[in-house]
Amino acid sequence: MSAEGPTARTARPEGPAAYVARVTFRTAPSARVVALTIDDGPTREWTPQVLRILRQHGAKATFFVVGERAQAAPRWVVQAADAGHELANHTWAHSDLTQNNEAFDRDSLERTHELLVHLTGRAPSLCRPPYGRIDSVGLAVCAGLHYGVMLWSNHVTGSNARGDVDTTLRHASPGSIVLAHDGGSEPNASLMQQLDRLVASMKDAGYRFVTVSELLAAPAHGGAAAT
Ligand SMILES: [Zn+2]
């Protein structure tokens, strides 16, 4: 890759069509709904545990999957889709979208997109950039794929799962988007226990866990759609 100065790394969208990518951290729906998002899987060890927790509480989630991991463990992608969860794009190999050129980023997202279509019969509509890192190049690729870019408002880590759930329970409000992991270095038994506690406690507080697409479609405060 050629050396690029900071201003040289800009996308140049071609053609007359609109080129728009909406970035969301959280929404503000009038209903008491929140979204749980699960990144970096699927894995044989943790994805089934997350699916069991969700099933026990009647909760829906959105899985941002890594393409090559979905290829290695397709069964858990299919099971998640069959259970009504949303599948979304987290690149083919968990690549930092700011460290590669436009062709690489597009290929990484398109390969994952095609695999998810093949496995689930549904086209994903959301991308979460690995590490939350994205710039004009990645945003242009997402715009070209008609993807929404989904970040998060709360993070339950593996290293401080109990404290992070306490914090999330204190600060959550309708429209919160909670991040946790079913792959990579974060998931552990404590995280699974605490995810169970989070979902149970928020249900007791009157919240309903919906997919990110459902959260985006929920009417906002004041009655207007959250667009
Ligand atoms: Zn990730």
py3Dmol code that shows the C-alpha trace and the ligand (Angstrom):
import py3Dmol

protein = """\
ATOM      1  CA  MET A   1       0.000   0.000   0.000  1.00  0.00           C
ATOM      2  CA  SER A   2       1.325   3.462  -0.874  1.00  0.00           C
ATOM      3  CA  ALA A   3       2.015   5.945   1.899  1.00  0.00           C
ATOM      4  CA  GLU A   4      -0.969   8.217   2.348  1.00  0.00           C
ATOM      5  CA  GLY A   5      -1.091  11.425   4.303  1.00  0.00           C
ATOM      6  CA  PRO A   6      -4.055  11.973   6.611  1.00  0.00           C
ATOM      7  CA  THR A   7      -5.980  13.982   4.013  1.00  0.00           C
ATOM      8  CA  ALA A   8      -5.231  11.558   1.188  1.00  0.00           C
ATOM      9  CA  ARG A   9      -7.298   8.806   2.796  1.00  0.00           C
ATOM     10  CA  THR A  10     -10.643   9.960   1.492  1.00  0.00           C
ATOM     11  CA  ALA A  11     -13.241   7.974  -0.398  1.00  0.00           C
ATOM     12  CA  ARG A  12     -14.374   9.126  -3.830  1.00  0.00           C
ATOM     13  CA  PRO A  13     -17.851   7.748  -4.401  1.00  0.00           C
ATOM     14  CA  GLU A  14     -18.740   7.563  -8.083  1.00  0.00           C
ATOM     15  CA  GLY A  15     -22.070   7.832  -9.860  1.00  0.00           C
ATOM     16  CA  PRO A  16     -25.182   9.916  -9.290  1.00  0.00           C
ATOM     17  CA  ALA A  17     -26.853   7.790  -6.590  1.00  0.00           C
ATOM     18  CA  ALA A  18     -27.141   8.919  -2.968  1.00  0.00           C
ATOM     19  CA  TYR A  19     -24.223   7.736  -0.840  1.00  0.00           C
ATOM     20  CA  VAL A  20     -25.196   7.676   2.821  1.00  0.00           C
ATOM     21  CA  ALA A  21     -24.143   5.638   5.846  1.00  0.00           C
ATOM     22  CA  ARG A  22     -25.867   6.288   9.144  1.00  0.00           C
ATOM     23  CA  VAL A  23     -23.803   5.701  12.291  1.00  0.00           C
ATOM     24  CA  THR A  24     -25.754   4.772  15.430  1.00  0.00           C
ATOM     25  CA  PHE A  25     -24.531   4.633  19.040  1.00  0.00           C
ATOM     26  CA  ARG A  26     -27.985   4.390  20.606  1.00  0.00           C
ATOM     27  CA  THR A  27     -31.567   5.359  19.819  1.00  0.00           C
ATOM     28  CA  ALA A  28     -34.316   7.019  21.881  1.00  0.00           C
ATOM     29  CA  PRO A  29     -37.502   5.019  21.371  1.00  0.00           C
ATOM     30  CA  SER A  30     -40.673   5.746  23.303  1.00  0.00           C
ATOM     31  CA  ALA A  31     -41.062   2.040  24.138  1.00  0.00           C
ATOM     32  CA  ARG A  32     -38.930   0.329  26.779  1.00  0.00           C
ATOM     33  CA  VAL A  33     -36.770  -1.590  24.312  1.00  0.00           C
ATOM     34  CA  VAL A  34     -33.001  -2.176  24.210  1.00  0.00           C
ATOM     35  CA  ALA A  35     -30.632  -4.192  22.011  1.00  0.00           C
ATOM     36  CA  LEU A  36     -28.008  -6.718  23.011  1.00  0.00           C
ATOM     37  CA  THR A  37     -25.262  -7.115  20.419  1.00  0.00           C
ATOM     38  CA  ILE A  38     -22.845 -10.047  20.446  1.00  0.00           C
ATOM     39  CA  ASP A  39     -19.570  -9.742  18.539  1.00  0.00           C
ATOM     40  CA  ASP A  40     -16.713 -11.866  17.224  1.00  0.00           C
ATOM     41  CA  GLY A  41     -18.378 -15.271  16.946  1.00  0.00           C
ATOM     42  CA  PRO A  42     -19.626 -17.707  16.215  1.00  0.00           C
ATOM     43  CA  THR A  43     -17.645 -20.068  18.435  1.00  0.00           C
ATOM     44  CA  ARG A  44     -18.574 -23.596  19.440  1.00  0.00           C
ATOM     45  CA  GLU A  45     -17.750 -22.809  23.051  1.00  0.00           C
ATOM     46  CA  TRP A  46     -19.672 -19.590  23.697  1.00  0.00           C
ATOM     47  CA  THR A  47     -22.341 -19.031  21.029  1.00  0.00           C
ATOM     48  CA  PRO A  48     -24.513 -21.952  22.248  1.00  0.00           C
ATOM     49  CA  GLN A  49     -24.331 -20.588  25.794  1.00  0.00           C
ATOM     50  CA  VAL A  50     -25.456 -17.128  24.675  1.00  0.00           C
ATOM     51  CA  LEU A  51     -28.278 -18.672  22.630  1.00  0.00           C
ATOM     52  CA  ARG A  52     -29.417 -20.650  25.680  1.00  0.00           C
ATOM     53  CA  ILE A  53     -29.484 -17.529  27.877  1.00  0.00           C
ATOM     54  CA  LEU A  54     -31.492 -15.650  25.246  1.00  0.00           C
ATOM     55  CA  ARG A  55     -33.920 -18.549  24.853  1.00  0.00           C
ATOM     56  CA  GLN A  56     -34.459 -18.833  28.616  1.00  0.00           C
ATOM     57  CA  HIS A  57     -35.462 -15.177  28.818  1.00  0.00           C
ATOM     58  CA  GLY A  58     -37.320 -14.888  25.517  1.00  0.00           C
ATOM     59  CA  ALA A  59     -34.819 -12.216  24.482  1.00  0.00           C
ATOM     60  CA  LYS A  60     -33.659 -11.338  20.969  1.00  0.00           C
ATOM     61  CA  ALA A  61     -30.118 -10.259  20.096  1.00  0.00           C
ATOM     62  CA  THR A  62     -28.000  -9.266  17.122  1.00  0.00           C
ATOM     63  CA  PHE A  63     -24.855 -11.269  16.329  1.00  0.00           C
ATOM     64  CA  PHE A  64     -22.088  -9.375  14.521  1.00  0.00           C
ATOM     65  CA  VAL A  65     -20.258 -12.334  13.054  1.00  0.00           C
ATOM     66  CA  VAL A  66     -16.752 -12.727  11.692  1.00  0.00           C
ATOM     67  CA  GLY A  67     -17.075 -14.357   8.264  1.00  0.00           C
ATOM     68  CA  GLU A  68     -14.259 -16.869   8.575  1.00  0.00           C
ATOM     69  CA  ARG A  69     -15.587 -17.973  11.974  1.00  0.00           C
ATOM     70  CA  ALA A  70     -19.078 -18.368  10.517  1.00  0.00           C
ATOM     71  CA  GLN A  71     -17.575 -20.512   7.771  1.00  0.00           C
ATOM     72  CA  ALA A  72     -15.878 -22.686  10.412  1.00  0.00           C
ATOM     73  CA  ALA A  73     -18.973 -22.998  12.642  1.00  0.00           C
ATOM     74  CA  PRO A  74     -21.978 -22.391  10.343  1.00  0.00           C
ATOM     75  CA  ARG A  75     -24.318 -24.419  12.528  1.00  0.00           C
ATOM     76  CA  TRP A  76     -24.449 -21.661  15.158  1.00  0.00           C
ATOM     77  CA  VAL A  77     -25.246 -18.973  12.602  1.00  0.00           C
ATOM     78  CA  VAL A  78     -28.145 -21.060  11.340  1.00  0.00           C
ATOM     79  CA  GLN A  79     -29.375 -21.744  14.881  1.00  0.00           C
ATOM     80  CA  ALA A  80     -29.237 -18.052  15.784  1.00  0.00           C
ATOM     81  CA  ALA A  81     -31.189 -17.105  12.660  1.00  0.00           C
ATOM     82  CA  ASP A  82     -33.744 -19.876  13.237  1.00  0.00           C
ATOM     83  CA  ALA A  83     -34.279 -18.580  16.796  1.00  0.00           C
ATOM     84  CA  GLY A  84     -35.204 -15.148  15.444  1.00  0.00           C
ATOM     85  CA  HIS A  85     -31.973 -13.338  16.163  1.00  0.00           C
ATOM     86  CA  GLU A  86     -30.429 -10.895  13.696  1.00  0.00           C
ATOM     87  CA  LEU A  87     -27.150 -11.694  11.930  1.00  0.00           C
ATOM     88  CA  ALA A  88     -24.915  -8.821  10.909  1.00  0.00           C
ATOM     89  CA  ASN A  89     -21.506  -8.144   9.431  1.00  0.00           C
ATOM     90  CA  HIS A  90     -18.247  -7.820  11.423  1.00  0.00           C
ATOM     91  CA  THR A  91     -15.861  -8.322   8.440  1.00  0.00           C
ATOM     92  CA  TRP A  92     -14.359 -11.568   7.151  1.00  0.00           C
ATOM     93  CA  ALA A  93     -11.306 -11.736   9.437  1.00  0.00           C
ATOM     94  CA  HIS A  94     -11.909  -9.067  12.089  1.00  0.00           C
ATOM     95  CA  SER A  95      -9.922  -6.544  10.077  1.00  0.00           C
ATOM     96  CA  ASP A  96      -9.437  -2.934  11.120  1.00  0.00           C
ATOM     97  CA  LEU A  97     -11.256  -1.071   8.326  1.00  0.00           C
ATOM     98  CA  THR A  98      -8.940   1.931   8.717  1.00  0.00           C
ATOM     99  CA  GLN A  99      -5.801  -0.139   8.042  1.00  0.00           C
ATOM    100  CA  ASN A 100      -6.729  -1.477   4.601  1.00  0.00           C
ATOM    101  CA  ASN A 101      -7.752   0.023   1.290  1.00  0.00           C
ATOM    102  CA  GLU A 102     -11.247   0.294  -0.126  1.00  0.00           C
ATOM    103  CA  ALA A 103     -11.023  -2.842  -2.260  1.00  0.00           C
ATOM    104  CA  PHE A 104      -9.900  -4.929   0.724  1.00  0.00           C
ATOM    105  CA  ASP A 105     -12.611  -3.537   3.000  1.00  0.00           C
ATOM    106  CA  ARG A 106     -15.309  -4.124   0.378  1.00  0.00           C
ATOM    107  CA  ASP A 107     -14.167  -7.678  -0.254  1.00  0.00           C
ATOM    108  CA  SER A 108     -14.065  -8.420   3.481  1.00  0.00           C
ATOM    109  CA  LEU A 109     -17.635  -7.183   3.995  1.00  0.00           C
ATOM    110  CA  GLU A 110     -19.007  -8.665   0.752  1.00  0.00           C
ATOM    111  CA  ARG A 111     -17.618 -12.147   1.444  1.00  0.00           C
ATOM    112  CA  THR A 112     -19.224 -12.106   4.874  1.00  0.00           C
ATOM    113  CA  HIS A 113     -22.455 -10.744   3.404  1.00  0.00           C
ATOM    114  CA  GLU A 114     -22.669 -13.526   0.833  1.00  0.00           C
ATOM    115  CA  LEU A 115     -21.969 -16.209   3.427  1.00  0.00           C
ATOM    116  CA  LEU A 116     -24.702 -14.887   5.724  1.00  0.00           C
ATOM    117  CA  VAL A 117     -27.167 -14.803   2.805  1.00  0.00           C
ATOM    118  CA  HIS A 118     -26.186 -18.368   1.954  1.00  0.00           C
ATOM    119  CA  LEU A 119     -26.549 -19.631   5.545  1.00  0.00           C
ATOM    120  CA  THR A 120     -29.665 -17.751   6.637  1.00  0.00           C
ATOM    121  CA  GLY A 121     -31.501 -16.742   3.456  1.00  0.00           C
ATOM    122  CA  ARG A 122     -31.498 -13.154   4.674  1.00  0.00           C
ATOM    123  CA  ALA A 123     -29.303 -10.228   3.660  1.00  0.00           C
ATOM    124  CA  PRO A 124     -27.636  -8.445   6.574  1.00  0.00           C
ATOM    125  CA  SER A 125     -28.200  -4.677   6.742  1.00  0.00           C
ATOM    126  CA  LEU A 126     -25.733  -3.682   9.456  1.00  0.00           C
ATOM    127  CA  CYS A 127     -21.981  -3.518   9.896  1.00  0.00           C
ATOM    128  CA  ARG A 128     -20.059  -3.115  13.094  1.00  0.00           C
ATOM    129  CA  PRO A 129     -16.463  -2.069  12.399  1.00  0.00           C
ATOM    130  CA  PRO A 130     -13.950  -4.107  14.413  1.00  0.00           C
ATOM    131  CA  TYR A 131     -12.567  -2.061  17.343  1.00  0.00           C
ATOM    132  CA  GLY A 132     -15.217   0.559  16.520  1.00  0.00           C
ATOM    133  CA  ARG A 133     -12.696   1.948  14.021  1.00  0.00           C
ATOM    134  CA  ILE A 134     -13.934   3.376  10.729  1.00  0.00           C
ATOM    135  CA  ASP A 135     -13.030   6.312   8.488  1.00  0.00           C
ATOM    136  CA  SER A 136     -14.208   7.713   5.160  1.00  0.00           C
ATOM    137  CA  VAL A 137     -13.049   4.618   3.266  1.00  0.00           C
ATOM    138  CA  GLY A 138     -14.988   2.165   5.434  1.00  0.00           C
ATOM    139  CA  LEU A 139     -17.996   4.479   5.577  1.00  0.00           C
ATOM    140  CA  ALA A 140     -18.060   4.650   1.773  1.00  0.00           C
ATOM    141  CA  VAL A 141     -17.933   0.858   1.519  1.00  0.00           C
ATOM    142  CA  CYS A 142     -20.812   0.599   3.999  1.00  0.00           C
ATOM    143  CA  ALA A 143     -22.765   3.232   2.028  1.00  0.00           C
ATOM    144  CA  GLY A 144     -22.240   1.228  -1.145  1.00  0.00           C
ATOM    145  CA  LEU A 145     -23.582  -1.890   0.564  1.00  0.00           C
ATOM    146  CA  HIS A 146     -26.525   0.101   2.014  1.00  0.00           C
ATOM    147  CA  TYR A 147     -25.362  -0.850   5.511  1.00  0.00           C
ATOM    148  CA  GLY A 148     -26.056   1.009   8.684  1.00  0.00           C
ATOM    149  CA  VAL A 149     -22.947   1.375  10.872  1.00  0.00           C
ATOM    150  CA  MET A 150     -23.669   0.176  14.379  1.00  0.00           C
ATOM    151  CA  LEU A 151     -21.563   1.193  17.366  1.00  0.00           C
ATOM    152  CA  TRP A 152     -22.724   0.835  20.986  1.00  0.00           C
ATOM    153  CA  SER A 153     -23.597   2.736  24.155  1.00  0.00           C
ATOM    154  CA  ASN A 154     -22.663   0.143  26.804  1.00  0.00           C
ATOM    155  CA  HIS A 155     -20.032  -2.602  26.934  1.00  0.00           C
ATOM    156  CA  VAL A 156     -20.040  -5.642  29.193  1.00  0.00           C
ATOM    157  CA  THR A 157     -16.453  -6.910  29.114  1.00  0.00           C
ATOM    158  CA  GLY A 158     -15.101 -10.291  30.094  1.00  0.00           C
ATOM    159  CA  SER A 159     -12.565  -8.837  32.540  1.00  0.00           C
ATOM    160  CA  ASN A 160     -15.065  -6.850  34.640  1.00  0.00           C
ATOM    161  CA  ALA A 161     -18.386  -8.414  33.734  1.00  0.00           C
ATOM    162  CA  ARG A 162     -20.080  -7.914  37.118  1.00  0.00           C
ATOM    163  CA  GLY A 163     -19.054  -4.266  37.406  1.00  0.00           C
ATOM    164  CA  ASP A 164     -19.990  -3.587  33.793  1.00  0.00           C
ATOM    165  CA  VAL A 165     -23.443  -5.105  34.282  1.00  0.00           C
ATOM    166  CA  ASP A 166     -23.910  -2.982  37.429  1.00  0.00           C
ATOM    167  CA  THR A 167     -22.955   0.115  35.412  1.00  0.00           C
ATOM    168  CA  THR A 168     -25.193  -0.871  32.504  1.00  0.00           C
ATOM    169  CA  LEU A 169     -28.150  -1.464  34.828  1.00  0.00           C
ATOM    170  CA  ARG A 170     -27.611   1.989  36.372  1.00  0.00           C
ATOM    171  CA  HIS A 171     -27.291   3.861  33.082  1.00  0.00           C
ATOM    172  CA  ALA A 172     -29.419   1.904  30.611  1.00  0.00           C
ATOM    173  CA  SER A 173     -32.451   3.613  29.134  1.00  0.00           C
ATOM    174  CA  PRO A 174     -34.743   2.872  26.187  1.00  0.00           C
ATOM    175  CA  GLY A 175     -32.579   2.635  23.064  1.00  0.00           C
ATOM    176  CA  SER A 176     -29.402   1.447  24.792  1.00  0.00           C
ATOM    177  CA  ILE A 177     -27.209  -0.776  22.630  1.00  0.00           C
ATOM    178  CA  VAL A 178     -25.150  -3.178  24.752  1.00  0.00           C
ATOM    179  CA  LEU A 179     -21.986  -4.846  23.417  1.00  0.00           C
ATOM    180  CA  ALA A 180     -20.689  -8.235  24.608  1.00  0.00           C
ATOM    181  CA  HIS A 181     -18.666 -10.999  22.950  1.00  0.00           C
ATOM    182  CA  ASP A 182     -19.061 -14.679  22.071  1.00  0.00           C
ATOM    183  CA  GLY A 183     -15.620 -14.954  20.455  1.00  0.00           C
ATOM    184  CA  GLY A 184     -12.106 -13.608  20.764  1.00  0.00           C
ATOM    185  CA  SER A 185     -10.427 -13.089  24.138  1.00  0.00           C
ATOM    186  CA  GLU A 186     -13.370 -11.669  26.089  1.00  0.00           C
ATOM    187  CA  PRO A 187     -15.920 -14.410  26.694  1.00  0.00           C
ATOM    188  CA  ASN A 188     -15.605 -16.454  29.882  1.00  0.00           C
ATOM    189  CA  ALA A 189     -17.897 -18.123  32.421  1.00  0.00           C
ATOM    190  CA  SER A 190     -18.289 -14.910  34.402  1.00  0.00           C
ATOM    191  CA  LEU A 191     -19.406 -12.998  31.320  1.00  0.00           C
ATOM    192  CA  MET A 192     -22.042 -15.654  30.601  1.00  0.00           C
ATOM    193  CA  GLN A 193     -23.354 -15.471  34.196  1.00  0.00           C
ATOM    194  CA  GLN A 194     -23.464 -11.711  34.068  1.00  0.00           C
ATOM    195  CA  LEU A 195     -25.226 -11.610  30.700  1.00  0.00           C
ATOM    196  CA  ASP A 196     -27.867 -13.840  32.245  1.00  0.00           C
ATOM    197  CA  ARG A 197     -28.177 -11.412  35.171  1.00  0.00           C
ATOM    198  CA  LEU A 198     -28.313  -8.400  32.855  1.00  0.00           C
ATOM    199  CA  VAL A 199     -31.126  -9.807  30.725  1.00  0.00           C
ATOM    200  CA  ALA A 200     -33.093 -11.020  33.767  1.00  0.00           C
ATOM    201  CA  SER A 201     -32.705  -7.726  35.660  1.00  0.00           C
ATOM    202  CA  MET A 202     -33.654  -5.559  32.711  1.00  0.00           C
ATOM    203  CA  LYS A 203     -36.677  -7.735  32.005  1.00  0.00           C
ATOM    204  CA  ASP A 204     -37.714  -7.258  35.651  1.00  0.00           C
ATOM    205  CA  ALA A 205     -37.362  -3.499  35.076  1.00  0.00           C
ATOM    206  CA  GLY A 206     -39.816  -3.719  32.203  1.00  0.00           C
ATOM    207  CA  TYR A 207     -37.371  -3.776  29.286  1.00  0.00           C
ATOM    208  CA  ARG A 208     -37.699  -5.923  26.195  1.00  0.00           C
ATOM    209  CA  PHE A 209     -34.650  -7.086  24.229  1.00  0.00           C
ATOM    210  CA  VAL A 210     -35.168  -6.657  20.481  1.00  0.00           C
ATOM    211  CA  THR A 211     -32.895  -6.923  17.446  1.00  0.00           C
ATOM    212  CA  VAL A 212     -31.012  -3.824  16.311  1.00  0.00           C
ATOM    213  CA  SER A 213     -33.191  -3.545  13.202  1.00  0.00           C
ATOM    214  CA  GLU A 214     -36.287  -3.635  15.411  1.00  0.00           C
ATOM    215  CA  LEU A 215     -34.718  -1.010  17.664  1.00  0.00           C
ATOM    216  CA  LEU A 216     -34.032   1.234  14.660  1.00  0.00           C
ATOM    217  CA  ALA A 217     -37.634   0.827  13.494  1.00  0.00           C
ATOM    218  CA  ALA A 218     -39.160   1.596  16.911  1.00  0.00           C
ATOM    219  CA  PRO A 219     -40.940   4.982  17.013  1.00  0.00           C
ATOM    220  CA  ALA A 220     -38.884   7.665  18.715  1.00  0.00           C
ATOM    221  CA  HIS A 221     -39.991   9.900  21.557  1.00  0.00           C
ATOM    222  CA  GLY A 222     -42.580  12.316  20.191  1.00  0.00           C
ATOM    223  CA  GLY A 223     -44.002   9.734  17.802  1.00  0.00           C
ATOM    224  CA  ALA A 224     -41.650  10.265  14.869  1.00  0.00           C
ATOM    225  CA  ALA A 225     -39.895   7.238  13.417  1.00  0.00           C
ATOM    226  CA  ALA A 226     -36.261   6.867  14.434  1.00  0.00           C
ATOM    227  CA  THR A 227     -34.861   7.627  11.011  1.00  0.00           C
TER     228      THR A 227
END
"""
ligand_1 = """\
1
ZN
Zn -14.938 -7.462 17.223
"""
view = py3Dmol.view(width=600, height=400)
view.addModel(protein, "pdb")
view.setStyle({"model": 0}, {"cartoon": {"style": "trace"}})
view.addModel(ligand_1, "xyz")
view.setStyle({"model": 1}, {"stick": {}})
view.zoomTo()
view.show()
